[in-house]
Amino acid sequence: MAERGSPTVRRRRLGQELRRLREGCGLSGEDVATRLTWSASKVSRIENAKTMPRRSDVEALTELYEVDGDRRRELLDLHRDAARKGWWENYSDSLPQELTTLLGLEAEAVSALNWEPQLVPGLLQTEDYAREVIRATQPITRIPPGEFRSRVNARMARQDLVTRSTDPLRLWVVLDESVLLRRFGGAAVMRGQLERLVEISRLPNVRVQILPLGGEHPVNTGSFFHLKFPEFHDVVYLESLYSARFVEDEEMVYGYEIAFGHLQSEAYGVDGSRELIEKIIEERWR
């Protein structure tokens, strides 16, 4: 079950705080490495959350930066929380590293903006639809059969973030109308998926809008997933067939927020979008 409080985000925040302290002392990464007899790459990996530091590493850094008292305890508590395992780490052997990181990030997010021009996003997929989407890419991505079920299970598990009754993720999705028409599996799979969209769009924390085929397309971009956090800067997740990356540069992240604003302004409203989905269910997938 998905849960709020992500060690992935804590790890990133810990690295960020340690970098701020180092820079506040006027030290370079190489300076720190020399004084602690570490490699410069170790300092970089800790600050960029590429590795989980030991408690003794954090203690050594706080001593070097002359941090004590409450601030030092806060950093050590942050390290303790960062060392805990999230539910998604049970799937780490069968998921790409970038996707595992995404699951950790969204567990801490309070809201998300999602533009999808090709398929229903994972947070809103039915199990049947998810299975067909993963199966459709299998000849290209060559996902081993043993990983297939794990990927479907992970996709279903993460949806608790949206549907739980306590502190759910606030999700705003804009879909291209073609998503409602593009077949994955048979008519029954598509009908079930679109009915799910109608159902979940009625949740108070979810907004689903459809960008019409006949409308002006204000943004020429692939899908993106913009995560917002209470104590961490925004992150945008971009995914392609063979890779994925995270955008953290503040100016670029703001650009994606502007892009989403353009998309939602050209899309049907929430009620009109729901009516369109229901119409397509009746006319195409019955």
N, C-alpha and C positions, 0 to 999 in steps of 0.2 A: 504494500500500500504506500502511495506517495505521502510524504510528510513534509511539513514546513520546517526549515532549519537545515540548511545544506552544508555538509563539510566541504563541498567543492567551492562554494562561495566564501566560507570561512578561510579556506586555504589561500584563495586569491586575496582576500582582505588582509590576512596576515602578511603575505608577501608585500602588499602595497604599503602597509604600515612600517614594515622593516626598511623598505626602500626610502620612505619619507624620513625615517630616523637617520639613516646613513647619509642622505643628502643634507639633512639638517646639521650634521657634524662635519660637513665639507669633505667627506671621504668618497673615493671612487670604489667600484667593486674590487679592483685590483688592490687598493689599499687595505680593504677589509680582509681579502684573501691572504695577503702577506702577513698581516698581524695575527691572524688565526691559523696560519699555516694550512689554509684550504686552497683549492683551485678557484680561479676567478669564475669558472663555469658553475661551480657549486653555489656561489653567491647569486649568480644570475638565475639559476634554476629555482632557488628558494624564492627570490623576489618575484619571479614570473609564474609561480605556482606550478612549475613543471615537476617538482619533487616535493615530498613531504619531509620537512626537517625533523630531526630528533628534538626532544625537549632540551637536551644539552646544547644543541645548536642555537636554539632561541635564547637560552640562558647566556651563552657566550656572546651573542650579538647584543643583548640588552646590557651586558656588563661593558662591552666595548663602547656602546653608545651612551653609557652612563645613565641608563634608565633604571629607576628604582621605585619603590613604594607601590601605589595603586596602579600606576601605568604599567609597571612590570608585571604585576599580577593579572592585569587585563590581557596583556599579550600572551601570557602563559595559559590563561583560560581559553583564549582564542585558539591557541595551539591544541589544547585538549579537545575542543569541539571540532577542529579541523581533522583530527585523527580518527574521529568516529566514522563508521561505515554508513553509507546511504543505501537504501533498498536497491538502487540501480546497479550497485557494484556486484550484486549477485549475477548480473548479466554481462559483466565486463569481458568475459571470455568470448562472447558471441556478438558483441556490438563494437562498431568502430570507436576509437578513443574519443573522437569529436562528439559523437552522439552520447557517449557516457558523460562527457563534460556537460553537454546541453541538459541532460536529465538532472544533473546536480545543480545547475544554474536555475532551471525553472522551478525546482523545489523551494528556492528561496525567494523567487520573484513574487511581487504583489499584483502585477498586471502585465499583459502582453498584447502586442499588436501584430497581426499575422496577415500577410498578403499571399494568396495562393492562386496562381493562374492555371494550374494543371490538374490538381487533385484535392480531395478533401484532406485537410491537415490531420496529422496523427492524433491530436488531442480530441478529435471529433469523429474518428473512424469507428465503424462497427467492426467486430472481429472478422466477419466474412469479407468485408471490403478490404481490411488490412491484409488479410491472407492473399487476396487476389492481387493487390498492389505489389506486395513483396514477391509473389510468384511471377508477376509480369517482368520484373527486373532481374530475376534469377539467372536467365541465360547469359546476361551481360555481366552482372556483378559476381556471378558464380558463388553465391552464398551456399556453403555446405548444407546438406539436408539436416544435419544435426543442429544447425544454428537457426533454421527456419522457424521452428516452434518457439524458441527463446525470443526471437525478434517480435513475433506476434504477441507473446505474453508480456514483454516489456512495454509494447505500445499500449496494450490494454491497461496495464498497471499504472501508467503515468496519468491516465484520464481521471483518476481520483482527485487530482489537483483541481479539476474543474467542477466535478459533481459532488464533492463532499459538502456537508452542511455547515461545517465550521471553517471560516477563513478561507474560502475557495479563491483560486486564481481568477482575477478579472480579465476576461478574454474578449478581444474585439477582432473579428475575422472579416476580411473582405475576400470573396471568391469571385473569380471570373465565371460568367454564366456557362461557359463551355465545360466547366467542372461537373455541372449537373447533367450534362449530355454525354460525357465521355464514359464509355462502358469499361468497367472492371468486373469480370464475372458475368453472370446472367442477369436477366431483368429482376429476378427476386433479390439478388445482392444489391443492385442499384436502388430498388424500391426501399429496401430496408435501410440503406444508407441515407437516402434523402428523408425518409421518415424520422430517422435519428436526428438529422439536422433540424427538422421542424421542432422536434421534442426539446432538444438541448438549447435551441434559440429562445425558448421561453424561460430559461433560468435567469434570475435577476442579475447574475454576474457575467452573462454571455450576450454579445451582440454579433449577429451574423448578417452581413450585407452582401448583395450580389451586384457585380458590375455587369451591366447588360451588354450583350454582343453588339447591339446596334449603337451603343454609346461611344463617345470619344474616350479613347484610352489615354489618360493623362501621364502615365509613367511607363517607360519602356524598360522593365526590369523583371528578373525572375522572382521567385518566391523569397520572402524574408520574414524573419521572426524576431521581433523587437521586444526584449525583456527589460522590465523596470523593477528596481530593487529599493527597499527602504533605506539601506545603509551602504549602497554600492552603486557605482556609476552604471548607466545603461549599457547593454550589450546587444548587438544584432547578430543573429546566426544566419549564415548563408550556406546552402547545400547544393552540390551538383552530383552527377552520377557517381564519380569516383572519389570525391573529396568534399570537405566542408571547412568553413573557417568562421572565426568570430571577429566582428568589427567592434573595436573599443575606442577608436579615436573619436573624441567628442564631436568634432565638426562633421565627420562622416555619419555618425549615429544620428545627429540632428537632421542631416539630409534625408535619411530614411524615414524619420518622423514626419518631415514635410511631405515626402512622397506618399506616405500612408494617408495623410490628411487630404491630398489631392484625390487619391483613389476612393476614399470613403465619401468624399463630396460628390463624386460622379456616379456613385452606386445608388441603387434603390435604397429607400429607408428600411428600417427593420421590419415593419409590417408588410411593406410592398415586397420585400425579399422573401418573406415567409410565404406570401401568396404565390409568388413565382415558383418557388420550390414545390408547393402543393399542386400547382397547375402542371408542372413537368412530370410529377409522379403520375398524375391521371392520364396525361396525353402520351407519355413516352414509355413509362415503366410498368404499366398495368398488364 
